[in-house]
Amino acid sequence: MKKRVLYWLRNDLRLVDNEILSELADFDGELDLVFVIEPRWFRQTNYQSKSFGTHKFNFLRKSLAAFAQAVEKLGQTLHVITGEPEQVISQRLQKYEIETLVCTEQVGVYEQKQLNKIKALYPHVTVKTYQQDTLFKASDLPFQLDNLPKNFTAFRKKVEAEPTFIAAPLPAVSLLPHPVQLCPEQAIDDVPAHSGSFKGGLIAAQQHCNAYFSSKAPSSYKETRNELDGFSNSTKFSVWLAGGTISAKQLYREVEVYELKNGANESSYWIKFELLWREYFKWHAVQAGAKLFHFKGQKQSAPLTTFNSQRFEAWCQGRTPFALVNAIMHELNATGYISNRSRQIAASCLVNELELDWRYGAAYFEQQLIDYDVAANWGNWQYIAGVGVDPRGGRHFHINKQTALYDPLARFIRKWQGDVTVSELIDVVDAADWPIAT
Ligand SMILES: Cc1cc2nc3c(=O)[nH]c(=O)nc-3n(C[C@H](O)[C@H](O)[C@H](O)COP(=O)(O)OP(=O)(O)OC[C@H]3O[C@@H](n4cnc5c(N)ncnc54)[C@H](O)[C@@H]3O)c2cc1C
């Protein structure tokens, strides 16, 4: 019998710069490509949100459909199976007598636990993981991971001082081994053509990358990146990075190619600077483990906030007393994407004005954002709540000041109908449940 490998795909739905597929291209055996849709993604968590809202799930389906089409052209089949990953993967390992399991290394503690369970169940199966969601490999970092610098600036200075090695992105694979099983088990449902404003999948990712770097936008990125709105004001790479339809290494390389052609400036450098932020949060997540989700966070200091369902609901639905925050939440709910500045303002409002437990906000973003990334999302929320890797200890984005700076003519507020109506008080009952007079 031919040797068999199972590749468990997660956030690596691409053919370019995919170390696993490149390594397997001339493998003289059979390959099983599997993606697992987990039922828990659609169950409400302790924080009153689900892991996947409609926009996020539709975007994933587009990425899956594009990947399935791409591997089909190479004679392969992507099996998209709904179930608990431990069971789905275990069953296939058994059923098809597979000797080797390969996957991209995950920074989330939950995802690591899933793999560890499978390893424990099948000690005779060889498990190989690949660090291909980051710019650097852990072994190339200029420090041991246990000594990860306590803040981003210290990290950046270290990796920039004697530039840390970034491997060249690998070319697209053009050959794949035969599938283990020939008939597809579950087709990917048709995705509504107009689900959200971003096109998902590896081809859309490459098209966006080409369009962005053929424009002059990278040369003014630093001046525009803080805007609330506007497609080319920031790169929008996060949307494709999250599902791994493009890699951070590819994008970093594209910035360097752009700089060679058009000249480097502070703006083009700043794209690399932000990709380093992503990188820092990834390694921070590995180091923080379950603490990434703790109320007291990395700092082990409890914020003076609590949970109040009415305030939380008002924030989620964009019915707070703050017009700018309402507009931001309306955009998030309608599209699944908001700018970095909008994320900072909405998160700061939840923590500072509404005095709510930051984890509820982080979980709501997890449900809504099509670019949701466990490390970036929970790491940034901790940062704003003052329990993360921020040397200043929390950030308060004063809403009036932010409105004056970024939406002085209230265009964004009008576009997303953020206006506050008289009835939008934070609380309609007091702590003892008495109605509050308007
Ligand atoms: C509360 C909060 C939650 C966030 N949740 C997420 C999330 O779930 N997924 C996510 O990818 N980003 C998250 N971010 C970071 C940032 O807002 C987005 O990466 C950025 O807005 C995406 O748009 P862009 O690709 O146009 O970014 P650009 O400004 O063009 O940046 C280029 C790339 O750099 C990286 N990057 C930029 N800023 C950050 C940052 N602060 N932290 C980490 N990486 C960064 C992203 O990969 C981004 O694609 C969050 C920020 C905050 C304040």
The ligand as an SDF file (V2000), in Angstrom:
LIG
                    3D

 53 58  0  0  0  0  0  0  0  0999 V2000
   -9.4600   45.9950   19.4310 C   0  0  0  0  0  0  0  0  0  0  0  0
   -8.7120   45.5540   18.1980 C   0  0  0  0  0  0  0  0  0  0  0  0
   -8.9590   44.3100   17.6340 C   0  0  0  0  0  0  0  0  0  0  0  0
   -8.2520   43.8680   16.5160 C   0  0  0  0  0  0  0  0  0  0  0  0
   -8.5320   42.6470   15.9760 N   0  0  0  0  0  0  0  0  0  0  0  0
   -7.8080   42.2010   14.9000 C   0  0  0  0  0  0  0  0  0  0  0  0
   -8.0800   40.9120   14.3260 C   0  0  0  0  0  0  0  0  0  0  0  0
   -8.9050   40.1450   14.8020 O   0  0  0  0  0  0  0  0  0  0  0  0
   -7.3500   40.5590   13.2260 N   0  0  0  0  0  0  0  0  0  0  0  0
   -6.3700   41.3710   12.6920 C   0  0  0  0  0  0  0  0  0  0  0  0
   -5.7430   41.0000   11.7020 O   0  0  0  0  0  0  0  0  0  0  0  0
   -6.0940   42.5710   13.2450 N   0  0  0  0  0  0  0  0  0  0  0  0
   -6.7790   43.0160   14.3090 C   0  0  0  0  0  0  0  0  0  0  0  0
   -6.5030   44.2550   14.8350 N   0  0  0  0  0  0  0  0  0  0  0  0
   -5.3580   45.0110   14.3140 C   0  0  0  0  0  0  0  0  0  0  0  0
   -5.6760   46.0150   13.1850 C   0  0  0  0  0  0  0  0  0  0  0  0
   -6.7440   46.8200   13.5440 O   0  0  0  0  0  0  0  0  0  0  0  0
   -5.9770   45.3200   11.8680 C   0  0  0  0  0  0  0  0  0  0  0  0
   -4.9460   44.4020   11.5580 O   0  0  0  0  0  0  0  0  0  0  0  0
   -6.0630   46.3200   10.7160 C   0  0  0  0  0  0  0  0  0  0  0  0
   -7.0250   47.2970   10.9830 O   0  0  0  0  0  0  0  0  0  0  0  0
   -6.4290   45.5660    9.4630 C   0  0  0  0  0  0  0  0  0  0  0  0
   -6.5910   46.4200    8.3660 O   0  0  0  0  0  0  0  0  0  0  0  0
   -5.4430   46.5420    7.2900 P   0  0  0  0  0  0  0  0  0  0  0  0
   -5.0320   45.2080    6.7960 O   0  0  0  0  0  0  0  0  0  0  0  0
   -5.8680   47.5210    6.2780 O   0  0  0  0  0  0  0  0  0  0  0  0
   -4.2450   47.1170    8.1840 O   0  0  0  0  0  0  0  0  0  0  0  0
   -2.9250   47.9360    7.7860 P   0  0  0  0  0  0  0  0  0  0  0  0
   -2.9600   49.1900    8.5360 O   0  0  0  0  0  0  0  0  0  0  0  0
   -2.8110   48.0680    6.3350 O   0  0  0  0  0  0  0  0  0  0  0  0
   -1.7560   47.0510    8.3400 O   0  0  0  0  0  0  0  0  0  0  0  0
   -1.0530   46.0670    7.5590 C   0  0  0  0  0  0  0  0  0  0  0  0
   -1.0810   44.7560    8.3160 C   0  0  0  0  0  0  0  0  0  0  0  0
   -0.3560   44.8710    9.5350 O   0  0  0  0  0  0  0  0  0  0  0  0
   -0.9830   44.1060   10.5630 C   0  0  0  0  0  0  0  0  0  0  0  0
   -1.4260   45.0000   11.6370 N   0  0  0  0  0  0  0  0  0  0  0  0
   -1.7200   46.3140   11.5510 C   0  0  0  0  0  0  0  0  0  0  0  0
   -2.0400   46.8070   12.7610 N   0  0  0  0  0  0  0  0  0  0  0  0
   -1.9580   45.7660   13.6270 C   0  0  0  0  0  0  0  0  0  0  0  0
   -2.1740   45.6340   15.0210 C   0  0  0  0  0  0  0  0  0  0  0  0
   -2.5220   46.6700   15.7940 N   0  0  0  0  0  0  0  0  0  0  0  0
   -2.0290   44.4150   15.5630 N   0  0  0  0  0  0  0  0  0  0  0  0
   -1.6640   43.3380   14.8280 C   0  0  0  0  0  0  0  0  0  0  0  0
   -1.4390   43.4130   13.5110 N   0  0  0  0  0  0  0  0  0  0  0  0
   -1.5770   44.6140   12.9100 C   0  0  0  0  0  0  0  0  0  0  0  0
   -2.1790   43.4180    9.9090 C   0  0  0  0  0  0  0  0  0  0  0  0
   -1.7870   42.1400    9.5290 O   0  0  0  0  0  0  0  0  0  0  0  0
   -2.4720   44.3000    8.7100 C   0  0  0  0  0  0  0  0  0  0  0  0
   -3.1000   43.6020    7.6780 O   0  0  0  0  0  0  0  0  0  0  0  0
   -7.2380   44.7150   15.9530 C   0  0  0  0  0  0  0  0  0  0  0  0
   -7.0050   45.9710   16.5190 C   0  0  0  0  0  0  0  0  0  0  0  0
   -7.7310   46.3950   17.6270 C   0  0  0  0  0  0  0  0  0  0  0  0
   -7.4500   47.7490   18.2110 C   0  0  0  0  0  0  0  0  0  0  0  0
  1  2  1  0
  2  3  1  0
  2 52  2  0
  3  4  2  0
  4  5  1  0
  4 50  1  0
  5  6  2  0
  6  7  1  0
  6 13  1  0
  7  8  2  0
  7  9  1  0
  9 10  1  0
 10 11  2  0
 10 12  1  0
 12 13  2  0
 13 14  1  0
 14 15  1  0
 14 50  1  0
 15 16  1  0
 16 17  1  0
 16 18  1  0
 18 19  1  0
 18 20  1  0
 20 21  1  0
 20 22  1  0
 22 23  1  0
 23 24  1  0
 24 25  2  0
 24 26  1  0
 24 27  1  0
 27 28  1  0
 28 29  2  0
 28 30  1  0
 28 31  1  0
 31 32  1  0
 32 33  1  0
 33 34  1  0
 33 48  1  0
 34 35  1  0
 35 36  1  0
 35 46  1  0
 36 37  1  0
 36 45  1  0
 37 38  2  0
 38 39  1  0
 39 40  1  0
 39 45  2  0
 40 41  1  0
 40 42  2  0
 42 43  1  0
 43 44  2  0
 44 45  1  0
 46 47  1  0
 46 48  1  0
 48 49  1  0
 50 51  2  0
 51 52  1  0
 52 53  1  0
M  END
$$$$
